[in-house]
Amino acid sequence: MKYKSEVAQIVHEMASDLYQIDAISRERMADYDKSCLVQPNPLNGDEIRQIRQKEHLTQAAFADILNVSKNNISAWERNVRKPQGAALKLLTIVKNKGIEAVI
């Protein structure tokens, strides 16, 4: 995990400890996640296509590795839909570290 600052890391770790003992709710922990953790930047279709092509993968192969449908890859690359959540994080990892990081 990447934190926005050293203070954010301390706050998040404390909140995480409280969450583990059920002292705060899942919703409240999600608020701490959003405020303390660095969120990946959104990717547009051209960037996603470039990531896939850099790795020399077809849409189908890329989809299999990311555990999403080929239709999702196609929709992302055409800017019909935008990846979010875990998919966006995986794409960011592949962009920064290569496909080997998620295989």
Secondary structure as UniProt FT lines:
FT   HELIX           6..20
FT   TURN            21..22
FT   HELIX           26..36
FT   HELIX           45..54
FT   TURN            55..56
FT   HELIX           59..66
FT   HELIX           70..77
FT   TURN            78..79
FT   HELIX           85..97
FT   HELIX           99..101
//
